[in-house]
Amino acid sequence: MTRFALALTSVILVTVGLAAGAERAVRKPVAPKHRPHYRVGKAPKAEFKVRNRTLKVDPTVPAVKAIRKMVARSMAPAVRKAQVENYYHKVFGTRYVERTRWEPVYVGPFRSDFVYWTYDWPVATRAVWAWNNRSYVDAELWAQWMEDAAFARQINIYTNENRPAKPGFVPDRYADLEPLVIYNDDYIDAAFNPEEDDTPSIIVGGVRNGRVADLEAGAARLFGGGRSIIGRVDATLDGLEFIALPVKSDAAYQIRVTQDGPLYAFGPKTIKPENAFGDEAAKWEIVENIVSGKGIDVVYRRNVIAGENIRLHGFELSVASESIELMRPATPAATLAVKDAEATINLMFRSSREGGRSGVVRNTPDLQPQLEIARDAAHDMVTETGSVDQAKVNLFHASLAKALKLVSAGLGPNKGRNGVNDAPHDVIQRINTLEESVSAVEELRSSASRIIN
């Protein structure tokens, strides 16, 4: 190869390298995938489809009422699929694979798995279920069923009795099962009519430098001095979020529950339930084989109810729930601001001789309760674990806004010597100043969309 050829080759390689480098430089990072969370819709849909038929959804029947009480996370396809498969693995046992190969059957709102399960029921139970739901069954399938002599005899009895049918009937012994193992996905979706929900299921304080991440294989549970990776997550937990922690972190969780559902905690085997959960240890149960990975030796689960306040702590202990919002750590400025706010409101309750405005507070209807709400919210804005409780921040600002309206509305025609209602105007000025001074601290500004009712 000549010198010219060598030089040209070098130029080409450098140019290609620069171009590739430029492409890498401008390549945008992949946005994290959106994992929606759901809540029950305001009302069921009017109808649903089964193959080529459109059927009505009756909101008054027990099936629809049971579906609308389902845990919202069951609306996630992967979660529902895993739960149904787990259930019918137990029902069919060694015949499970064989049953999954059968052609699906379409019987109104019922799952194909459930219909095939009826074949295993006592003939009288199966026949009474089929009689009530005959209007959902096409002629070809009904003819197949009637080839069973014992089944046909039972049906002929009901026919001769002219027994009335109740579509949607489920025998009492099966009526209390989870709806998702009885009813097909189209019926469940129509009855539940899910809506996306961005409200967190838990709000957590007391976590220093923690991060919220999707609970999935390959996610880093611990980070910093050495990454510990989650190895496996059971499909029934699909859609959950968890708190990843810095290595050697001793988390002291302060959790406010905003939605009913399961709460999980997992970490090393050194965690003892009586130490992690205190007096509420009995409410937590150990669950096996649902989350695994380095440093995950034990997994605890607890069913929680909206409004509960839960405390737990442990070395490298992670918490998982449907959707998590972390409280922000309070800065020294935030801590000082909330103390000043509480003291300022308390001062307003004193007499004018003591520098307060108790006269205005007493003589303005409903003003004192609003100021007391604001004062108590200020007291609780920074939690015992040093986090900012955004719900209390929002409540503080909302109460001050109501207090301001009450005083402004109470300004009457009686004027002072200077032509103004001096005391009420002073209260208005104090409230405005208080609002401005607290809002000056970034983490203490109101965020109305995150108010927890």
Residue, then its C-alpha position, 0 to 999 in steps of 0.5 A: m500500500t502506497r503512502f498516499a493510500l495509507a494516509l487516505t485510509s487513516v483520514i477515512l478511519v479518523t473521519v468515521g471515528l469522529a462521526a461515530g463519536a459525534e453520533r454517540a455524543v448527540r444520542k439522547p438517553v432512553a426515557p424511562k418507560h411509563r408504568p401506569h397505575y390504576r384506580v376504579g372508574k367512576a362507573p362500569k361501562a355499559e357493555f362488553k364484547v364476547r367474541n362476536r356478541t355485545l352484552k350488557v353490564d349490569p352494575t347492580v349484580p354481585a359480580v360487578k360489585a365484587i370486581r369493583k372492589m378488586v385491588a387496582r393492581s390486578m388491572a395490570p395485564a402481567v399481574r392478572k395473567a400471573q395470578v390466574e395462571n397460579y390459581y389454575h395451576k393448583v386447580f388442574g394440577t398435572r392436567y394444567v398444560e393439557r387444559t391450556r392447549w384446549e380451544p377457548v370457550y366463550v360463555g358470557p362473562f366467564r373465563s375459558d379456564f373457569v368454564y373448563w373447570t366446571y367439567d370437573w364439578p359434580v354433575a348437579t352443580r355443573a348442570v345448575w350453573a349451565w342452566n342459568n347461563r344457557s343464554y350465553v352458550d352457543a348451540e354447538l357448545w351446548a350440543q356437546w355438553m348434552e352428549d353427557a348423559a348425566f348432564a342431559r338428564q339433569i338439564n331435562i329435569y330443569t326443562n320440565e320444571n320450567r325453572p327460571a334462569k338467572p344469567g351470571f349465576v355462580p354456585d355458592r361454593y365458588a361465588d367468593l373466589e377472586p373475580l379474576v379467576i371467574y370472569n374474562d378480561d373483557y368483562i373485568d375491564a368493563a366492570f372495573n373501567p380502570e382509570e390511570d392514577d398518579t396518586p402515590s400509594i405510600i408517602v415515605g419520609g426518613v430515607r436519606n439519599g434513597r431513590v424510587a425505582d421499578l421493582e424488576a430484575g436487573a434493578a440496583r437495590l443498593f448503590g454507592g460503594g458496591r451495587s447489589i442487583i435484584g435477580r428475580v421478581d415474581a410476575t405477581l409484583d409486576g408494576l410495583e416500585f421500591i426504594a433503592l438505598p445507598v450501601k450500608s444505609d440504615a433506613a428509618y421509614q416513616i410511611r403514610v398510606t394513601q391507598d389500600g394494598p400490600l406493602y413489602a419490605f425486604g433485605p438481609k437476614t440480619i433483619k429481625p421483625e421485632n426490631a424492624f417493625g416493633d409492636e406491629a411485627a405480628k402484622w407482617e408475614i414472611v413470603e417466599n420466592i417472590v424477590s431474590g438477589k444479593g442481600i435479599d434474604v427475607v421478604y415481608r408483606r403486610n396488607v395496609i389501609a389508607g390512612e395508616n401511619i407505619r414506622l419501620h427501620g433496618f439496615e439496608l432494608s428496602v420497601a416496595s409498594e404500588s407507587i411511592e413518593l419520597m418526602r424531601p429532606a428538610t434543609p436547615a432553612a426549612t426547619l427554621a421557617v416552620k418553627d418561625a411560622e408556628a411561633t408567629i401564629n401563636l403570637m397572633f392569639r395573644s392580646s394586643r398588649e402582648g403584641g398579638r391580635s386576639g381581638v380580631v381572631r376571636n371576633t372573626p367567625d371561623l378564623q381561629p380554627q383556620l389559624e390553628i390548622a395552619r399552626d398545627a400543619a407548620h408544627d408537622m411540616v418537618t417530620e421526626t425523621g427530618s423530612v418535609d411532609q408535602a401534604k402538611v405544607n399544602l394544608f398550611h398554605a390552604s388554611l392561611a388562604k382561608a384565614l385571609k379570606l375570612v379577615s378580608a370579608g370581615l372588614g366593615p364600615n367602622k374605621g379607625r382614626n386613620g380611616v382604616n380598620d387598623a387591627p384587621h389590616d394588621v392581621i392581613q399583613r401578618i398572614n401575607t408576610l407569613e405566607e411569603s416567608v414560608s414560600a421563600v423556602e423552595e421545599l415549603r412551597s405549596s403543591a396543590s396537585r399533591i394534596i392528600n385529602 
